[in-house]
Amino acid sequence: KFNSMLHSFFEGKIGEAVDIQLSSIPLIDALFSEANPIPVKEALNIMGYNFGKPRLPLVELSNDNKIKLKKAMKDYGII
């Protein structure tokens, strides 16, 4: 969707680009629900990449935020 957002914008389809950006807000919120890079590493793990757990002093993403992240990724179409 990111590429289509850029293509839409540069083709002058500003409304379409805005709609794509607005549809990504739940995913952005989920990716920034805890300190970076905790949610990003979890998202990559969910996608099948083996990025493991964050190193101390960081901890794993909370279960509530894991659920929100998986839902946002599914809704956005990346899993």
Backbone hydrogen bonds, N-H to C=O, Kabsch-Sander energy under -0.5 kcal/mol:
donor,donor_aa,acceptor,acceptor_aa,energy
5,M,1,K,-2.4
6,L,2,F,-2.2
7,H,3,N,-3.0
8,S,4,S,-2.6
9,F,5,M,-2.3
10,F,6,L,-2.9
11,E,7,H,-1.6
12,G,9,F,-1.7
13,K,8,S,-2.9
14,I,12,G,-1.5
17,A,13,K,-2.2
18,V,14,I,-2.6
19,D,15,G,-2.2
20,I,16,E,-2.0
21,Q,17,A,-2.4
22,L,18,V,-3.0
23,S,19,D,-2.0
24,S,20,I,-0.8
24,S,21,Q,-0.9
25,I,22,L,-1.2
28,I,24,S,-2.5
29,D,25,I,-3.0
30,A,26,P,-2.1
31,L,27,L,-2.4
32,F,28,I,-1.1
33,S,30,A,-1.3
38,I,35,A,-2.0
41,K,37,P,-2.8
42,E,38,I,-1.9
43,A,39,P,-2.6
44,L,40,V,-2.3
45,N,41,K,-2.2
46,I,42,E,-2.6
47,M,43,A,-1.9
48,G,45,N,-1.4
49,Y,44,L,-2.3
51,F,49,Y,-1.3
58,L,55,R,-1.9
66,K,62,S,-2.1
67,I,63,N,-2.2
68,K,64,D,-2.0
69,L,65,N,-2.6
70,K,66,K,-2.8
71,K,67,I,-2.2
72,A,68,K,-2.5
73,M,69,L,-2.7
74,K,70,K,-2.5
75,D,71,K,-3.1
76,Y,72,A,-2.0
77,G,73,M,-0.9
77,G,74,K,-0.7
78,I,73,M,-2.4
79,I,73,M,-0.8
